Amino acid sequence: MPEYGYFLSCEQYGPAELIEQARMAEQAGFQALWISDHYHPWNGEQGQSPFVWSVIGALSDAVSLPVETAVTCPTVRIHPAVVAQAAATSAVMTDGRFRLGVGTGEALNEHILGAAWPAAHVRLEMLEEAILIMRRLFTGEEVNHHGTHYTVENARLYTVPDEPVPIDISGFGPAATKLASRVGDGYITMMPDSSMVEQYRKGGGGGKLVSGGTKVCYDTDRDEAVRTVHRLWANELLPGELGQVLPSPKHFEQAQTLVTEDMVRDSRVCGDDADEHVAELRRFADAGFDRVYVNQIGSDLRGFFDFYRTKVLPQLQQSA
């Protein structure tokens, strides 16, 4: 049976709210935490974007659950040598319960320093080189690196965990999945697609951790839940590569006018039908995932956690 975790959204909640949600998640029976790493929210309605590494420091004291970034881009906005230090310290603070989820990122967060946003294949090259640098730094030895995209001179991490931080790679297409299977300690994807999981495992992923996640909106009024998702997270229904190339929240707001409430109703679990919530998470279990994370979009967090504690998680455990 997969483990079921809760997905903390830095785009929608401030630091104190995220810490309180993590506490509620642990009390409700969730087994792990994901946390997003953004500089901007996707749109102004979401309205938040705290620095993830500060929040992880607070999480290390507030809960005992494993924590993973979903996901960090260690290539443009922050140099991989600095991400390595942040990840190593996070692993020490959580007693080894931290995993670093990484991906090629979005212009929304990464172009803020004025650098050109690279093409997808270049971003994959940068990610692979960044992972190499971070893995060397996790050893605690001095690192000198002069590569295609990065230079590191006389860098050494003095605060490192007993075991190197696991690095899981996000992939939504064949090229990124191939990279994950070749160099990742685990694989992250947001669709319950068994073919992608199979590609990862056959390509070299073997029995390594495969994680996925979904967003839902618990509300006793289904129509109100649909409106909430449409207002806050319509960006998730934008097609193609828009999510990777649009540069600012206002551009996502413009693009989101293409998304209708009917599109949300047909694609997201909204409301308080426990069977629908269970079925959504079982899709990931059936596709071969080891961990499945769920995020509550609506404002009734207490209702959501009570609902999952009493009606959803017990059904999932019984079906094992």
LUMNU-751604 format. One record per residue (C-alpha): residue number from 1; residue in one letter; chain; x, y, z. Coordinates in pm, 1 decimal, decimal comma, always signed. Each point is the difference from the previous one (the first is absolute). Layout:
(NUM 'A' 'A' (X Y Z))
...
! end
This chain:
(1 'M' 'A' (+0,0 +0,0 +0,0))
(2 'P' 'A' (+129,8 +349,9 -75,5))
(3 'E' 'A' (+71,2 +245,9 +275,7))
(4 'Y' 'A' (-230,3 +300,8 -5,4))
(5 'G' 'A' (+139,7 +345,7 +59,7))
(6 'Y' 'A' (-118,2 +358,6 +8,8))
(7 'F' 'A' (+115,9 +263,9 -250,5))
(8 'L' 'A' (+72,9 +343,1 +154,1))
(9 'S' 'A' (-60,3 +281,9 -249,0))
(10 'C' 'A' (+238,9 +293,2 +42,3))
(11 'E' 'A' (-188,7 +180,8 -277,4))
(12 'Q' 'A' (-321,9 +18,9 +201,4))
(13 'Y' 'A' (+100,3 +19,9 +367,2))
(14 'G' 'A' (+239,9 +194,8 +217,3))
(15 'P' 'A' (+260,6 -159,9 +228,8))
(16 'A' 'A' (-209,6 -22,7 +317,7))
(17 'E' 'A' (-293,2 -152,5 -190,3))
(18 'L' 'A' (+225,7 -258,5 -161,4))
(19 'I' 'A' (+141,6 -106,9 +335,4))
(20 'E' 'A' (-349,2 -34,8 +147,1))
(21 'Q' 'A' (-110,7 -206,4 -301,6))
(22 'A' 'A' (+299,3 -229,5 +48,1))
(23 'R' 'A' (-100,5 -56,7 +362,3))
(24 'M' 'A' (-357,7 -75,2 -103,4))
(25 'A' 'A' (+123,9 -235,4 -271,7))
(26 'E' 'A' (+204,4 -201,2 +248,5))
(27 'Q' 'A' (-291,1 -16,7 +244,0))
(28 'A' 'A' (-232,6 -114,6 -281,0))
(29 'G' 'A' (+224,5 -295,4 -86,0))
(30 'F' 'A' (+189,9 +123,1 -304,3))
(31 'Q' 'A' (+344,5 -159,7 -20,3))
(32 'A' 'A' (+214,7 +256,5 -182,8))
(33 'L' 'A' (+11,6 +359,4 -122,6))
(34 'W' 'A' (+69,4 +161,7 -332,9))
(35 'I' 'A' (+62,9 +373,9 -19,1))
(36 'S' 'A' (+15,4 +215,3 -313,0))
(37 'D' 'A' (+296,8 +227,8 -72,5))
(38 'H' 'A' (-105,1 +321,6 -176,7))
(39 'Y' 'A' (+111,6 +360,0 -28,8))
(40 'H' 'A' (-341,3 +109,1 -132,4))
(41 'P' 'A' (-348,3 -147,2 +34,0))
(42 'W' 'A' (-158,4 -107,3 -327,0))
(43 'N' 'A' (-251,5 +284,9 +25,1))
(44 'G' 'A' (-92,0 +285,1 +230,6))
(45 'E' 'A' (-299,0 -184,5 +148,4))
(46 'Q' 'A' (+232,9 -259,9 +156,0))
(47 'G' 'A' (+183,1 +290,3 +154,7))
(48 'Q' 'A' (+301,8 -147,6 +185,5))
(49 'S' 'A' (+353,4 -126,7 -60,9))
(50 'P' 'A' (+216,7 -37,8 +312,6))
(51 'F' 'A' (+363,2 -112,6 -21,3))
(52 'V' 'A' (-27,8 -376,1 +19,8))
(53 'W' 'A' (+324,8 -61,9 +189,5))
(54 'S' 'A' (-112,3 +216,2 +291,8))
(55 'V' 'A' (-329,3 -189,3 +14,9))
(56 'I' 'A' (+180,5 -337,4 -5,3))
(57 'G' 'A' (+205,2 +113,4 +298,4))
(58 'A' 'A' (-321,4 +63,9 +190,6))
(59 'L' 'A' (-150,3 -330,8 -117,2))
(60 'S' 'A' (+298,1 -186,9 +142,3))
(61 'D' 'A' (-106,3 +114,6 +346,2))
(62 'A' 'A' (-377,8 -14,4 -46,4))
(63 'V' 'A' (-49,8 -354,2 -134,6))
(64 'S' 'A' (+175,9 -334,9 -25,1))
(65 'L' 'A' (-109,1 -78,2 -356,9))
(66 'P' 'A' (+239,6 -38,0 -295,0))
(67 'V' 'A' (+22,9 +317,9 -210,8))
(68 'E' 'A' (+79,1 +43,0 -370,0))
(69 'T' 'A' (+6,4 +299,4 -233,3))
(70 'A' 'A' (-234,7 -46,9 -293,8))
(71 'V' 'A' (+189,0 +129,9 -171,2))
(72 'T' 'A' (+311,7 +215,9 +17,7))
(73 'C' 'A' (+166,7 +131,1 -315,0))
(74 'P' 'A' (+374,6 +4,1 +82,8))
(75 'T' 'A' (+117,8 +151,7 -328,1))
(76 'V' 'A' (-79,7 +368,5 -62,1))
(77 'R' 'A' (-138,8 +203,7 +291,0))
(78 'I' 'A' (+223,3 -173,3 +257,0))
(79 'H' 'A' (+337,0 -159,1 -79,0))
(80 'P' 'A' (+11,0 -376,4 +69,8))
(81 'A' 'A' (+283,3 +47,0 +251,5))
(82 'V' 'A' (-232,5 +216,9 +210,5))
(83 'V' 'A' (-294,8 -237,5 -41,5))
(84 'A' 'A' (+229,2 -281,5 +118,7))
(85 'Q' 'A' (+76,8 +190,7 +320,6))
(86 'A' 'A' (-371,2 +67,8 +60,7))
(87 'A' 'A' (-91,0 -364,7 -62,1))
(88 'A' 'A' (+280,6 -135,6 +218,6))
(89 'T' 'A' (-100,4 +225,6 +289,2))
(90 'S' 'A' (-364,7 -100,8 -43,5))
(91 'A' 'A' (+98,4 -366,2 +18,2))
(92 'V' 'A' (+198,6 +60,4 +318,9))
(93 'M' 'A' (-287,3 +191,8 +160,7))
(94 'T' 'A' (-251,6 -274,1 -84,2))
(95 'D' 'A' (+228,5 -283,6 +117,3))
(96 'G' 'A' (+30,9 -134,6 -352,4))
(97 'R' 'A' (-370,6 +28,0 -85,7))
(98 'F' 'A' (+53,9 +239,9 -290,7))
(99 'R' 'A' (+3,6 -76,7 -372,3))
(100 'L' 'A' (+83,3 +253,7 -269,1))
(101 'G' 'A' (-247,2 -5,0 -285,1))
(102 'V' 'A' (+137,6 +179,9 -306,1))
(103 'G' 'A' (-118,5 +98,5 -345,3))
(104 'T' 'A' (+79,3 +226,6 -293,0))
(105 'G' 'A' (-222,0 +278,5 +132,8))
(106 'E' 'A' (-219,5 +271,7 -145,7))
(107 'A' 'A' (+79,4 +344,7 -133,2))
(108 'L' 'A' (-253,4 +129,6 +254,4))
(109 'N' 'A' (+252,9 -55,4 +278,4))
(110 'E' 'A' (+336,8 -31,3 -167,0))
(111 'H' 'A' (+31,5 +294,6 -240,3))
(112 'I' 'A' (-19,4 +267,9 +271,2))
(113 'L' 'A' (+372,2 +85,6 -13,6))
(114 'G' 'A' (-21,2 +85,8 -368,7))
(115 'A' 'A' (+168,0 -303,7 -152,3))
(116 'A' 'A' (-142,0 -146,9 -318,8))
(117 'W' 'A' (-234,2 -293,1 +58,0))
(118 'P' 'A' (+169,9 -301,6 -163,2))
(119 'A' 'A' (-163,7 -248,7 -234,2))
(120 'A' 'A' (-129,2 -321,6 +154,5))
(121 'H' 'A' (+293,3 -217,8 -108,3))
(122 'V' 'A' (+247,5 +250,5 +142,7))
(123 'R' 'A' (-190,4 +9,6 +329,2))
(124 'L' 'A' (+34,0 -379,3 +21,8))
(125 'E' 'A' (+375,5 +26,9 -59,4))
(126 'M' 'A' (+24,9 +263,7 +272,2))
(127 'L' 'A' (-199,5 -214,7 +240,8))
(128 'E' 'A' (+224,7 -301,9 -53,6))
(129 'E' 'A' (+313,1 +205,9 +60,2))
(130 'A' 'A' (-156,8 +159,2 +307,7))
(131 'I' 'A' (-78,7 -344,4 +144,4))
(132 'L' 'A' (+361,0 -108,1 -53,2))
(133 'I' 'A' (+124,8 +305,7 +190,8))
(134 'M' 'A' (-244,1 -45,0 +286,6))
(135 'R' 'A' (+79,1 -369,6 +40,8))
(136 'R' 'A' (+371,2 +77,7 +23,9))
(137 'L' 'A' (-63,8 +270,6 +258,5))
(138 'F' 'A' (-215,7 -233,5 +211,9))
(139 'T' 'A' (+314,2 -208,8 +64,0))
(140 'G' 'A' (+146,2 +283,4 +208,7))
(141 'E' 'A' (+312,6 +8,5 -214,4))
(142 'E' 'A' (+139,6 +305,5 -176,8))
(143 'V' 'A' (-141,1 +38,0 -349,3))
(144 'N' 'A' (+151,6 +170,6 -302,6))
(145 'H' 'A' (-206,6 -15,5 -315,7))
(146 'H' 'A' (+35,5 +174,1 -336,5))
(147 'G' 'A' (-284,9 -120,3 -215,7))
(148 'T' 'A' (-213,1 +108,3 -291,0))
(149 'H' 'A' (-243,8 +199,1 +211,9))
(150 'Y' 'A' (+152,5 +38,1 +348,3))
(151 'T' 'A' (+325,8 +78,6 +174,2))
(152 'V' 'A' (+70,0 -98,0 +361,1))
(153 'E' 'A' (+328,7 +82,5 +169,2))
(154 'N' 'A' (+126,0 -117,6 +339,7))
(155 'A' 'A' (-354,5 -73,6 +119,7))
(156 'R' 'A' (-56,4 -225,8 +296,6))
(157 'L' 'A' (-308,2 -66,1 +212,2))
(158 'Y' 'A' (+96,0 -37,1 +363,4))
(159 'T' 'A' (-354,5 -71,4 +122,7))
(160 'V' 'A' (-113,0 -317,9 -173,2))
(161 'P' 'A' (-232,2 -288,2 +98,5))
(162 'D' 'A' (+131,0 -348,3 +76,7))
(163 'E' 'A' (-133,7 -120,1 -336,8))
(164 'P' 'A' (-8,2 +204,7 -322,8))
(165 'V' 'A' (-328,5 +176,2 -68,1))
(166 'P' 'A' (-210,6 -207,6 -244,4))
(167 'I' 'A' (-75,1 +190,8 -320,0))
(168 'D' 'A' (-329,0 -77,6 -174,2))
(169 'I' 'A' (-53,6 +132,3 -353,2))
(170 'S' 'A' (-327,2 +133,0 -135,0))
(171 'G' 'A' (-98,6 -112,3 -348,0))
(172 'F' 'A' (-312,0 +61,7 -208,8))
(173 'G' 'A' (+132,1 -126,5 -333,2))
(174 'P' 'A' (+229,3 -272,0 -135,8))
(175 'A' 'A' (+322,6 +204,4 +5,9))
(176 'A' 'A' (-30,0 +107,6 +362,6))
(177 'T' 'A' (-116,2 -347,0 +102,5))
(178 'K' 'A' (+305,1 -149,6 -172,3))
(179 'L' 'A' (+225,1 +236,0 +196,1))
(180 'A' 'A' (-177,7 -92,1 +323,3))
(181 'S' 'A' (+46,0 -372,1 -64,5))
(182 'R' 'A' (+367,7 +49,6 -77,4))
(183 'V' 'A' (+116,0 +232,8 +278,7))
(184 'G' 'A' (-285,2 +42,5 +250,7))
(185 'D' 'A' (-48,7 -159,0 +341,2))
(186 'G' 'A' (-372,2 +16,8 -69,4))
(187 'Y' 'A' (-258,0 +124,2 -248,7))
(188 'I' 'A' (-272,1 +263,8 +32,8))
(189 'T' 'A' (-290,7 +54,1 -237,3))
(190 'M' 'A' (-344,2 +153,2 +41,5))
(191 'M' 'A' (-203,3 -232,3 -219,7))
(192 'P' 'A' (-102,3 -356,2 +94,4))
(193 'D' 'A' (+151,5 -130,3 -322,5))
(194 'S' 'A' (+113,2 -360,4 +30,4))
(195 'S' 'A' (+194,6 +21,8 -328,5))
(196 'M' 'A' (+224,8 +273,1 +141,2))
(197 'V' 'A' (+57,5 -201,0 +316,9))
(198 'E' 'A' (+82,4 -303,4 -213,0))
(199 'Q' 'A' (+243,1 +204,4 -212,1))
(200 'Y' 'A' (+170,8 +124,2 +315,8))
(201 'R' 'A' (+33,3 -344,9 +156,2))
(202 'K' 'A' (+114,6 -174,7 -318,6))
(203 'G' 'A' (+241,4 +281,1 -83,7))
(204 'G' 'A' (+198,3 -47,7 +319,5))
(205 'G' 'A' (-234,1 +114,8 +277,2))
(206 'G' 'A' (-64,6 -355,5 +114,5))
(207 'G' 'A' (-148,8 -2,1 +346,7))
(208 'K' 'A' (+78,0 +364,0 +81,2))
(209 'L' 'A' (-264,0 +233,8 +142,0))
(210 'V' 'A' (-270,8 +124,1 -237,7))
(211 'S' 'A' (-209,9 +289,2 +129,4))
(212 'G' 'A' (-298,7 +187,1 -137,7))
(213 'G' 'A' (-247,6 +259,5 +110,0))
(214 'T' 'A' (-341,9 +148,3 -62,9))
(215 'K' 'A' (-210,4 +295,3 +109,9))
(216 'V' 'A' (-356,8 -26,5 +123,6))
(217 'C' 'A' (-255,0 +238,8 +146,2))
(218 'Y' 'A' (-194,6 -130,9 +296,2))
(219 'D' 'A' (-319,9 +198,5 +57,9))
(220 'T' 'A' (-352,3 -99,1 +96,9))
(221 'D' 'A' (-119,4 +208,1 -298,2))
(222 'R' 'A' (+135,8 -154,5 -320,7))
(223 'D' 'A' (-80,2 +300,4 -217,9))
(224 'E' 'A' (+179,4 +230,3 +242,7))
(225 'A' 'A' (+299,3 -235,2 -9,0))
(226 'V' 'A' (+9,3 +21,6 -380,8))
(227 'R' 'A' (-6,8 +378,9 +17,7))
(228 'T' 'A' (+282,2 -4,2 +254,4))
(229 'V' 'A' (+222,5 -218,5 -217,8))
(230 'H' 'A' (-76,5 +212,4 -304,6))
(231 'R' 'A' (+92,3 +318,5 +187,6))
(232 'L' 'A' (+320,9 -129,2 +158,9))
(233 'W' 'A' (+145,5 -278,2 -216,8))
(234 'A' 'A' (-135,8 +31,9 -354,4))
(235 'N' 'A' (+366,2 +22,1 -107,8))
(236 'E' 'A' (+31,6 -376,8 +42,1))
(237 'L' 'A' (-232,5 -54,6 -295,5))
(238 'L' 'A' (+200,2 +208,5 -246,5))
(239 'P' 'A' (+124,8 -207,8 -295,4))
(240 'G' 'A' (+347,3 -81,1 -124,4))
(241 'E' 'A' (+309,6 +185,1 +118,1))
(242 'L' 'A' (-172,5 +318,5 +118,3))
(243 'G' 'A' (+74,9 -91,5 +359,8))
(244 'Q' 'A' (+372,6 -7,4 -74,1))
(245 'V' 'A' (+33,9 +312,1 -215,9))
(246 'L' 'A' (-242,8 +268,3 +122,1))
(247 'P' 'A' (+210,4 +247,3 +199,9))
(248 'S' 'A' (-229,4 +158,4 +259,3))
(249 'P' 'A' (-322,1 -49,1 +200,1))
(250 'K' 'A' (-180,5 +258,4 -213,6))
(251 'H' 'A' (+73,7 -206,5 -313,0))
(252 'F' 'A' (-152,1 -306,8 +165,4))
(253 'E' 'A' (-302,9 +207,3 +95,4))
(254 'Q' 'A' (-42,4 +96,2 -364,9))
(255 'A' 'A' (+36,8 -359,7 -118,2))
(256 'Q' 'A' (-238,3 -133,1 +265,1))
(257 'T' 'A' (-290,7 +172,7 -172,8))
(258 'L' 'A' (+11,3 -300,7 -234,6))
(259 'V' 'A' (-92,9 -234,0 +287,3))
(260 'T' 'A' (-369,1 -42,6 +82,2))
(261 'E' 'A' (-174,8 -124,5 +313,0))
(262 'D' 'A' (-125,4 -298,3 -200,4))
(263 'M' 'A' (+360,6 -94,5 -75,2))
(264 'V' 'A' (+72,1 +8,1 +373,4))
(265 'R' 'A' (-311,7 -203,9 +78,1))
(266 'D' 'A' (+108,7 -269,9 -245,1))
(267 'S' 'A' (+361,5 -22,4 +115,0))
(268 'R' 'A' (+22,2 +63,1 +376,4))
(269 'V' 'A' (-150,9 -173,5 +302,2))
(270 'C' 'A' (-227,9 +258,6 +159,4))
(271 'G' 'A' (-239,9 -47,0 +291,0))
(272 'D' 'A' (-45,5 -245,1 +285,8))
(273 'D' 'A' (-62,7 -332,9 -171,7))
(274 'A' 'A' (+253,0 -225,2 +174,8))
(275 'D' 'A' (-14,8 -259,5 -278,5))
(276 'E' 'A' (+113,1 +258,9 -255,9))
(277 'H' 'A' (+296,6 +102,6 +214,5))
(278 'V' 'A' (+94,8 -364,4 +58,8))
(279 'A' 'A' (-28,9 -80,7 -370,1))
(280 'E' 'A' (+230,3 +291,6 -90,8))
(281 'L' 'A' (+275,7 -122,8 +231,2))
(282 'R' 'A' (-47,6 -363,0 -103,9))
(283 'R' 'A' (+78,8 +99,0 -359,6))
(284 'F' 'A' (+355,7 +67,6 +115,6))
(285 'A' 'A' (+16,3 -323,3 +198,9))
(286 'D' 'A' (-121,2 -197,2 -302,3))
(287 'A' 'A' (+265,1 +167,9 -217,6))
(288 'G' 'A' (+279,1 -123,1 +228,0))
(289 'F' 'A' (+79,9 +303,0 +215,6))
(290 'D' 'A' (+169,3 -42,7 +338,8))
(291 'R' 'A' (-106,2 +334,5 +148,6))
(292 'V' 'A' (-304,2 +209,9 -84,8))
(293 'Y' 'A' (-41,6 +358,1 +122,7))
(294 'V' 'A' (-324,3 +196,4 +9,1))
(295 'N' 'A' (-51,5 +374,8 +33,6))
(296 'Q' 'A' (-316,5 +172,7 +120,2))
(297 'I' 'A' (-81,3 +307,4 -207,9))
(298 'G' 'A' (-295,3 +133,4 +197,6))
(299 'S' 'A' (+4,8 +199,6 +323,0))
(300 'D' 'A' (-166,3 -264,2 +221,3))
(301 'L' 'A' (+324,4 -162,6 +111,1))
(302 'R' 'A' (-140,2 -133,6 +325,4))
(303 'G' 'A' (-290,5 -158,7 -186,4))
(304 'F' 'A' (+236,7 -149,8 -258,3))
(305 'F' 'A' (+229,7 -160,9 +256,6))
(306 'D' 'A' (-292,4 -136,6 +203,3))
(307 'F' 'A' (-154,0 -135,3 -321,8))
(308 'Y' 'A' (+319,6 -177,1 -103,0))
(309 'R' 'A' (+69,6 -128,6 +352,7))
(310 'T' 'A' (-344,9 -155,4 +38,9))
(311 'K' 'A' (-122,2 -84,3 -351,4))
(312 'V' 'A' (+277,5 -5,5 -260,9))
(313 'L' 'A' (+323,3 -132,3 +148,9))
(314 'P' 'A' (-175,8 -291,8 +180,2))
(315 'Q' 'A' (-150,5 -116,0 -332,0))
(316 'L' 'A' (+338,5 +15,3 -167,7))
(317 'Q' 'A' (+156,3 -202,7 +279,5))
(318 'Q' 'A' (-277,3 -259,6 -11,7))
(319 'S' 'A' (+49,5 -47,2 -374,5))
(320 'A' 'A' (+364,7 -100,1 +41,0))
! end
